């Protein structure tokens, strides 16, 4: 962790966001909002957009297989792989998976923008067989990317699907969007302040290692919710 990241400042930002969320007039009691780490880069990375995310381990999972609503996208051929996947999920009681959608059904049943939007809003986390990940951005449309709900890859060629889903739920992910900033989910508003701080610091440490030139490539770090202002927690010192 860079010495310039002030842990106390991170704590203050988390506390401020939690307080702000608690005073929102339209905040429903059961709503649980996400907090995001925003990494502002000095330069746009000279690398192609990559829709396969980088797994970022965090100590306090944002999602739990006990209560998360997970939608799983699977490889199929005329619906056959889809049926087999549904049977495997049901027979093995793979925790967390609420819906299984085959690639062919995604192309037909969820073709319209409204159908995609409803699907995006219906689940907490989307996972996908890593073999079909490159096909998904075009099929899912902009709704998933605006809400930072891009599917995360799971390996379904092995037998233990439950372990793969659990592993996906226990981490957060870094997506290379091709722009000059990176946004990573780091916590939920229902988590306590220390858990949010722990997750944020872990995400910073892991994510900066993936940035070109590492800390030298980072201009600033911020914490925010989906509709709050971005609170600064680190700024590159240009003097010296």
Secondary structure as GFF3:
##gff-version 3
##sequence-region A 1 240
A	DSSP	alpha_helix	7	23	.	.	.	ID=ss1
A	DSSP	beta_strand	34	41	.	.	.	ID=ss2
A	DSSP	beta_strand	50	57	.	.	.	ID=ss3
A	DSSP	beta_strand	70	74	.	.	.	ID=ss4
A	DSSP	alpha_helix	80	91	.	.	.	ID=ss5
A	DSSP	beta_strand	97	102	.	.	.	ID=ss6
A	DSSP	alpha_helix	103	108	.	.	.	ID=ss7
A	DSSP	alpha_helix	113	122	.	.	.	ID=ss8
A	DSSP	beta_strand	125	129	.	.	.	ID=ss9
A	DSSP	three_ten_helix	130	132	.	.	.	ID=ss10
A	DSSP	alpha_helix	133	140	.	.	.	ID=ss11
A	DSSP	alpha_helix	142	146	.	.	.	ID=ss12
A	DSSP	beta_strand	152	154	.	.	.	ID=ss13
A	DSSP	alpha_helix	161	169	.	.	.	ID=ss14
A	DSSP	beta_strand	171	176	.	.	.	ID=ss15
A	DSSP	beta_strand	181	188	.	.	.	ID=ss16
A	DSSP	alpha_helix	193	208	.	.	.	ID=ss17
A	DSSP	three_ten_helix	214	217	.	.	.	ID=ss18
A	DSSP	beta_strand	218	224	.	.	.	ID=ss19
A	DSSP	beta_strand	231	235	.	.	.	ID=ss20
###
